[in-house]
Amino acid sequence: MTSSELRQRVIQVLRAIYDPEMPVNIYELGLIYEVKVDEAGFVSIQMTLTAPNCPVAGTLPPEVEAKLKAVPGVTGVKLDLVF
């Protein structure tokens, strides 16, 4: 699988993760700023939260990491949380 194909799979997974306060997925909501996938399958994500004191600040980033690590072909995930 190419890095472009894997990136599309990663984005599909991100579109299945919803902000619990809104009925919108985190990708469409604009919380994902950047998705990079290298040739080795390593995924780099830059994301934010709806607010610095977001009630899911402690659970949403780990959920994103865990779900992306479960994608076949993903060899690792680095998530940078930015505001």
C-alpha positions as CSV (number, residue, x, y, z in Angstrom):
1,M,0.0,0.0,0.0
2,T,1.3,3.5,-0.8
3,S,1.6,6.2,1.7
4,S,-1.2,8.1,-0.1
5,E,-3.5,5.1,0.2
6,L,-2.6,4.7,3.8
7,R,-3.2,8.4,4.4
8,Q,-6.8,8.0,3.0
9,R,-7.4,5.1,5.4
10,V,-6.2,7.2,8.3
11,I,-8.5,10.0,7.3
12,Q,-11.4,7.5,7.2
13,V,-10.7,6.6,10.7
14,L,-10.5,10.2,11.8
15,R,-13.9,10.8,10.2
16,A,-15.3,8.1,12.5
17,I,-14.2,9.8,15.7
18,Y,-16.7,12.3,17.0
19,D,-16.4,15.1,19.4
20,P,-18.7,14.0,22.2
21,E,-20.2,17.5,22.6
22,M,-21.1,17.9,18.9
23,P,-22.5,15.5,16.3
24,V,-19.6,16.2,14.0
25,N,-16.4,14.1,13.5
26,I,-13.1,15.6,14.4
27,Y,-11.9,15.8,10.8
28,E,-14.8,17.7,9.5
29,L,-14.9,19.9,12.6
30,G,-11.4,21.1,11.7
31,L,-9.6,19.7,14.8
32,I,-7.1,17.9,12.5
33,Y,-4.6,20.4,11.1
34,E,-2.2,18.0,9.4
35,V,-2.0,14.3,8.5
36,K,1.3,13.0,7.2
37,V,2.2,9.4,6.4
38,D,5.7,8.4,5.4
39,E,6.7,5.5,3.2
40,A,7.3,3.3,6.2
41,G,3.7,3.8,7.5
42,F,4.5,6.2,10.3
43,V,1.7,8.7,10.8
44,S,2.2,12.2,12.1
45,I,-1.0,14.1,13.2
46,Q,-1.3,17.7,14.3
47,M,-4.6,18.4,16.0
48,T,-6.3,20.7,18.4
49,L,-9.3,20.6,20.7
50,T,-12.4,22.7,20.7
51,A,-11.1,24.6,23.8
52,P,-8.0,24.4,26.0
53,N,-10.2,23.3,28.9
54,C,-12.1,20.8,26.7
55,P,-13.6,18.0,28.9
56,V,-12.1,15.3,26.7
57,A,-8.6,16.8,26.6
58,G,-7.3,13.8,28.5
59,T,-9.2,11.1,26.5
60,L,-9.6,12.3,22.9
61,P,-5.9,12.4,21.9
62,P,-5.2,8.9,23.3
63,E,-8.3,7.6,21.5
64,V,-7.1,9.1,18.2
65,E,-3.7,7.5,18.7
66,A,-5.1,4.1,19.6
67,K,-7.5,4.0,16.7
68,L,-4.8,5.0,14.2
69,K,-2.3,2.5,15.5
70,A,-5.0,-0.2,14.8
71,V,-5.1,0.7,11.1
72,P,-3.4,-2.1,9.0
73,G,-0.1,-0.7,7.6
74,V,0.4,2.0,10.3
75,T,3.8,1.4,11.9
76,G,3.6,4.2,14.5
77,V,1.8,7.4,15.4
78,K,3.0,10.7,16.7
79,L,0.3,13.1,17.7
80,D,1.1,16.7,18.4
81,L,-1.6,18.6,20.3
82,V,-1.5,22.3,19.4
83,F,-3.7,25.3,20.2
